[in-house]
């Protein structure tokens, strides 16, 4: 799984958008990916700009720590000076910055693709 500037541990909800989207979920902890970290989960690549002020960089750090505590596989890349939109923009040709974002994704996928079981055909 490649996570790009994702919200993984943002409870209690401290923004109107989070409260509006998830405030009615009971218990609210089930909205937090950090609570689902486990051994045997697909490997995670968590990419975050260290200047992201929309989804705080602590989200990726906490999910990585939870995966390590659960003996799951995870990697984290923090891009210096990059904001929230910078990671997705880094996938587009005009903002690719010589593969700064795409190259680590492709390398991660090459390393981990064989480690995840593929579901067989059914029926």
BANU-132124 format. One record per residue: residue number from 1; residue in three letters; chain; z, y, x of N, C-alpha, C in turn. Coordinates in nm, 2 decimals. Layout:
% residues N
   n res chain   n_up n_north n_east  ca_up ca_north ca_east   c_up c_north c_east
 NUM ala     A      Z       Y      X      Z        Y       X      Z       Y      X
...
END
This chain:
% residues 123
   n res chain   n_up n_north n_east  ca_up ca_north ca_east   c_up c_north c_east
   1 unk     A   0.00   -0.12   0.08   0.00     0.00    0.00   0.00    0.12   0.09
   2 unk     A  -0.09    0.21   0.06  -0.09     0.34    0.13  -0.04    0.45   0.04
   3 unk     A   0.07    0.51   0.08   0.12     0.62    0.00   0.10    0.75   0.07
   4 unk     A   0.04    0.84  -0.01   0.00     0.97    0.05   0.08    1.08  -0.02
   5 unk     A   0.19    1.13   0.05   0.27     1.24    0.00   0.33    1.21  -0.14
   6 unk     A   0.38    1.08  -0.15   0.43     1.03   -0.28   0.58    1.06  -0.30
   7 unk     A   0.61    1.07  -0.43   0.75     1.09   -0.46   0.82    0.95  -0.48
   8 unk     A   0.91    0.91  -0.39   0.96     0.78   -0.39   1.11    0.78  -0.42
   9 unk     A   1.18    0.89  -0.41   1.32     0.90   -0.42   1.36    1.05  -0.46
  10 unk     A   1.34    1.08  -0.59   1.36     1.22   -0.63   1.45    1.23  -0.75
  11 unk     A   1.55    1.14  -0.76   1.65     1.16   -0.87   1.78    1.20  -0.80
  12 unk     A   1.85    1.29  -0.86   1.83     1.35   -0.99   1.71    1.44  -1.00
  13 unk     A   1.65    1.45  -1.11   1.53     1.53   -1.13   1.57    1.68  -1.12
  14 unk     A   1.51    1.74  -1.02   1.54     1.88   -0.99   1.43    1.98  -1.02
  15 unk     A   1.32    1.93  -1.09   1.21     2.02   -1.12   1.18    2.00  -1.27
  16 unk     A   1.12    2.10  -1.33   1.08     2.09   -1.47   0.98    1.98  -1.49
  17 unk     A   0.89    1.97  -1.40   0.78     1.87   -1.41   0.84    1.73  -1.41
  18 unk     A   0.94    1.70  -1.32   1.00     1.57   -1.32   1.08    1.54  -1.44
  19 unk     A   1.16    1.64  -1.49   1.24     1.63   -1.61   1.15    1.60  -1.73
  20 unk     A   1.04    1.68  -1.74   0.94     1.66   -1.85   0.88    1.53  -1.85
  21 unk     A   0.84    1.48  -1.73   0.76     1.35   -1.72   0.86    1.23  -1.74
  22 unk     A   0.98    1.24  -1.68   1.06     1.12   -1.67   1.20    1.13  -1.72
  23 unk     A   1.24    1.25  -1.77   1.38     1.27   -1.81   1.42    1.19  -1.92
  24 unk     A   1.33    1.13  -2.00   1.37     1.05   -2.11   1.39    0.90  -2.08
  25 unk     A   1.36    0.86  -1.96   1.36     0.72   -1.92   1.51    0.68  -1.89
  26 unk     A   1.55    0.57  -1.95   1.68     0.52   -1.93   1.68    0.38  -1.88
  27 unk     A   1.75    0.35  -1.77   1.82     0.44   -1.68   1.72    0.51  -1.59
  28 unk     A   1.75    0.63  -1.56   1.65     0.71   -1.48   1.62    0.65  -1.34
  29 unk     A   1.70    0.57  -1.29   1.68     0.51   -1.15   1.56    0.42  -1.15
  30 unk     A   1.52    0.36  -1.27   1.40     0.28   -1.27   1.27    0.36  -1.24
  31 unk     A   1.28    0.49  -1.24   1.16     0.57   -1.21   1.14    0.59  -1.06
  32 unk     A   1.23    0.54  -0.98   1.24     0.57   -0.84   1.19    0.45  -0.76
  33 unk     A   1.07    0.46  -0.69   1.02     0.35   -0.61   1.12    0.30  -0.51
  34 unk     A   1.20    0.38  -0.46   1.30     0.34   -0.35   1.39    0.23  -0.40
  35 unk     A   1.41    0.22  -0.52   1.49     0.11   -0.58   1.42   -0.03  -0.58
  36 unk     A   1.30   -0.03  -0.56   1.22    -0.15   -0.56   1.18   -0.21  -0.42
  37 unk     A   1.24   -0.15  -0.32   1.21    -0.19   -0.18   1.26   -0.34  -0.17
  38 unk     A   1.18   -0.42  -0.11   1.22    -0.56   -0.10   1.14   -0.63   0.01
  39 unk     A   1.21   -0.73   0.07   1.13    -0.82    0.16   1.02   -0.89   0.08
  40 unk     A   0.91   -0.91   0.14   0.80    -0.98    0.06   0.71   -0.88  -0.01
  41 unk     A   0.75   -0.76  -0.02   0.66    -0.66   -0.09   0.54   -0.64   0.00
  42 unk     A   0.43   -0.59  -0.05   0.32    -0.56    0.04   0.36   -0.46   0.14
  43 unk     A   0.30   -0.46   0.26   0.33    -0.36    0.37   0.30   -0.22   0.32
  44 unk     A   0.38   -0.13   0.36   0.37     0.01    0.32   0.33    0.10   0.44
  45 unk     A   0.23    0.19   0.41   0.20     0.30    0.51   0.23    0.42   0.43
  46 unk     A   0.33    0.50   0.47   0.38     0.62    0.40   0.34    0.74   0.48
  47 unk     A   0.25    0.82   0.43   0.19     0.93    0.50   0.25    1.06   0.43
  48 unk     A   0.30    1.15   0.51   0.36     1.27    0.46   0.34    1.39   0.55
  49 unk     A   0.31    1.50   0.50   0.31     1.62    0.58   0.45    1.67   0.60
  50 unk     A   0.49    1.71   0.72   0.63     1.76    0.74   0.65    1.90   0.68
  51 unk     A   0.54    1.96   0.64   0.56     2.10    0.57   0.53    2.09   0.42
  52 unk     A   0.54    1.97   0.36   0.52     1.95    0.22   0.64    2.01   0.15
  53 unk     A   0.61    2.11   0.06   0.72     2.17   -0.02   0.71    2.13  -0.17
  54 unk     A   0.62    2.04  -0.20   0.60     1.99   -0.33   0.68    1.86  -0.35
  55 unk     A   0.64    1.76  -0.26   0.72     1.63   -0.25   0.78    1.63  -0.11
  56 unk     A   0.91    1.65  -0.11   0.98     1.66    0.02   0.96    1.54   0.11
  57 unk     A   0.94    1.57   0.24   0.93     1.46    0.33   1.04    1.35   0.33
  58 unk     A   1.16    1.39   0.28   1.27     1.29    0.27   1.23    1.17   0.19
  59 unk     A   1.14    1.19   0.09   1.10     1.08    0.00   1.04    0.96   0.09
  60 unk     A   0.95    0.99   0.18   0.89     0.88    0.26   0.99    0.82   0.35
  61 unk     A   1.08    0.91   0.41   1.18     0.86    0.50   1.28    0.77   0.43
  62 unk     A   1.32    0.80   0.31   1.41     0.72    0.24   1.35    0.59   0.19
  63 unk     A   1.22    0.59   0.15   1.16     0.46    0.12   1.14    0.37   0.24
  64 unk     A   1.11    0.43   0.35   1.10     0.35    0.47   1.23    0.29   0.51
  65 unk     A   1.34    0.37   0.50   1.47     0.32    0.53   1.51    0.21   0.44
  66 unk     A   1.48    0.22   0.31   1.51     0.12    0.21   1.43   -0.01   0.24
  67 unk     A   1.31    0.01   0.28   1.23    -0.11    0.32   1.28   -0.18   0.44
  68 unk     A   1.32   -0.10   0.54   1.38    -0.16    0.66   1.51   -0.23   0.63
  69 unk     A   1.60   -0.18   0.54   1.72    -0.24    0.50   1.70   -0.37   0.43
  70 unk     A   1.59   -0.37   0.35   1.55    -0.49    0.28   1.47   -0.59   0.36
  71 unk     A   1.44   -0.56   0.48   1.36    -0.64    0.57   1.22   -0.65   0.52
  72 unk     A   1.17   -0.54   0.46   1.03    -0.53    0.43   0.95   -0.46   0.53
  73 unk     A   0.82   -0.46   0.53   0.73    -0.40    0.63   0.69   -0.26   0.58
  74 unk     A   0.71   -0.16   0.67   0.67    -0.03    0.64   0.64    0.05   0.77
  75 unk     A   0.56    0.15   0.76   0.52     0.24    0.86   0.52    0.38   0.80
  76 unk     A   0.56    0.48   0.88   0.55     0.61    0.83   0.49    0.71   0.93
  77 unk     A   0.40    0.79   0.88   0.34     0.89    0.96   0.37    1.03   0.90
  78 unk     A   0.43    1.12   0.98   0.46     1.26    0.94   0.36    1.35   1.02
  79 unk     A   0.28    1.42   0.94   0.18     1.51    1.00   0.24    1.64   1.02
  80 unk     A   0.25    1.69   1.15   0.31     1.82    1.17   0.23    1.94   1.11
  81 unk     A   0.31    2.02   1.04   0.25     2.14    0.98   0.16    2.12   0.85
  82 unk     A   0.15    1.99   0.81   0.07     1.96    0.69   0.15    1.97   0.56
  83 unk     A   0.09    2.04   0.46   0.15     2.05    0.33   0.11    1.94   0.24
  84 unk     A   0.14    1.95   0.11   0.12     1.84    0.02  -0.02    1.80   0.00
  85 unk     A  -0.11    1.90  -0.02  -0.25     1.86   -0.04  -0.33    1.82   0.08
  86 unk     A  -0.27    1.85   0.20  -0.34     1.83    0.32  -0.38    1.68   0.35
  87 unk     A  -0.30    1.59   0.30  -0.33     1.45    0.33  -0.46    1.40   0.25
  88 unk     A  -0.46    1.44   0.12  -0.58     1.40    0.04  -0.70    1.48   0.09
  89 unk     A  -0.68    1.61   0.12  -0.79     1.68    0.17  -0.84    1.62   0.30
  90 unk     A  -0.76    1.56   0.38  -0.80     1.50    0.51  -0.89    1.38   0.49
  91 unk     A  -0.91    1.34   0.37  -1.00     1.23    0.34  -1.14    1.28   0.31
  92 unk     A  -1.15    1.41   0.29  -1.28     1.47    0.25  -1.35    1.52   0.38
  93 unk     A  -1.48    1.51   0.38  -1.56     1.54    0.50  -1.53    1.68   0.56
  94 unk     A  -1.53    1.78   0.47  -1.50     1.92    0.53  -1.37    1.94   0.60
  95 unk     A  -1.27    1.85   0.56  -1.13     1.87    0.61  -1.08    1.75   0.69
  96 unk     A  -1.18    1.66   0.73  -1.14     1.53    0.79  -1.07    1.55   0.93
  97 unk     A  -1.09    1.65   1.00  -1.02     1.68    1.13  -1.04    1.55   1.22
  98 unk     A  -1.16    1.51   1.23  -1.19     1.40    1.32  -1.11    1.27   1.29
  99 unk     A  -1.09    1.24   1.16  -1.03     1.12    1.13  -0.87    1.12   1.13
 100 unk     A  -0.81    1.23   1.14  -0.67     1.25    1.15  -0.59    1.17   1.05
 101 unk     A  -0.64    1.17   0.92  -0.58     1.10    0.81  -0.64    0.96   0.79
 102 unk     A  -0.78    0.96   0.79  -0.85     0.83    0.76  -0.83    0.72   0.87
 103 unk     A  -0.83    0.76   0.99  -0.82     0.66    1.10  -0.69    0.57   1.09
 104 unk     A  -0.58    0.64   1.07  -0.46     0.55    1.06  -0.46    0.46   0.94
 105 unk     A  -0.52    0.51   0.83  -0.53     0.43    0.71  -0.61    0.31   0.74
 106 unk     A  -0.73    0.32   0.80  -0.82     0.21    0.82  -0.75    0.11   0.92
 107 unk     A  -0.68    0.17   1.02  -0.61     0.08    1.12  -0.50    0.00   1.05
 108 unk     A  -0.43    0.06   0.96  -0.32    -0.01    0.89  -0.38   -0.12   0.80
 109 unk     A  -0.49   -0.09   0.73  -0.55    -0.19    0.64  -0.61   -0.30   0.72
 110 unk     A  -0.66   -0.28   0.84  -0.71    -0.39    0.93  -0.60   -0.47   0.97
 111 unk     A  -0.49   -0.41   1.01  -0.37    -0.49    1.06  -0.30   -0.57   0.95
 112 unk     A  -0.30   -0.52   0.83  -0.22    -0.58    0.72  -0.30   -0.66   0.62
 113 unk     A  -0.43   -0.65   0.61  -0.51    -0.71    0.50  -0.48   -0.86   0.49
 114 unk     A  -0.47   -0.92   0.60  -0.45    -1.07    0.60  -0.31   -1.11   0.57
 115 unk     A  -0.22   -1.01   0.57  -0.08    -1.05    0.55  -0.04   -1.06   0.40
 116 unk     A  -0.12   -1.01   0.31  -0.09    -1.01    0.17  -0.17   -1.12   0.10
 117 unk     A  -0.10   -1.21   0.03  -0.17    -1.32   -0.04  -0.26   -1.26  -0.14
 118 unk     A  -0.38   -1.32  -0.15  -0.48    -1.29   -0.25  -0.47   -1.38  -0.36
 119 unk     A  -0.47   -1.32  -0.48  -0.46    -1.41   -0.60  -0.59   -1.49  -0.62
 120 unk     A  -0.57   -1.61  -0.65  -0.69    -1.70   -0.67  -0.75   -1.67  -0.80
 121 unk     A  -0.87   -1.73  -0.82  -0.94    -1.72   -0.95  -0.86   -1.79  -1.05
 122 unk     A  -0.86   -1.74  -1.17  -0.80    -1.81   -1.28  -0.90   -1.86  -1.38
 123 unk     A  -0.86   -1.96  -1.45  -0.94    -2.01   -1.56  -1.06   -2.08  -1.52
END
